[in-house]
Amino acid sequence: MEFIIIILALFIYFIPTLTASMRDSGKTFMVFVVNLFLGWSLVGWVVALVMACATEGNQTAKQSAKVSQNSFERTLYNEQFIELYLQNEEKHDNNELLKQMFLNITAGKKVDLEKLKTAVQVMK
C-alpha cells in the first residue's frame, strides 16, 4: 500500500514535467528542473505547470507561421503551374505526371510542394 502511495505522489509531483513532455515543448528540461527543485513548494509546482502549458502557445505560433508561409508558397506555385500548363497544354497533355498534377490542383487537392516546384522549373 505504501508503495502505491509513493508512486501516486511522484506521479502528481511530476505532472508539470509530464505535461511539458506530452505537449512536445522545447522547454521540457527547464520545466523538469523547476519541478524537481521547486515543486515541493506549491508556488514552484504551479510555476512549472504554467511553464509546461505556456510553451504550447509559442510552439503553435511558430507552426502556424510556417504553415501560412507554406500555404502562400504553394498557392503561388499552383498559379504558376496552371499558367505554364495552359500555355502549352498540347505539349504537356502527353506527360501523365503533369496532367495528373494539373487535375489535382484544379480539383483543389494538395500536391507535394517539392514536386510542384520541380514541375514549374521543368516547364519554364
Buried (B, 14 or more C-beta within 10 A) or exposed (E): EEEEEEEEEEEEBBBBBBBBBEBEBEBBEBBBBBBBEBBEEEEBBEBBBEBBBBBBEEBEEEEEEEEEEEEEEBEEBBEBBBEBBEEEEEEBEEBEEBBEBBEBBEEEEEBEBEEBBEBBEEBE
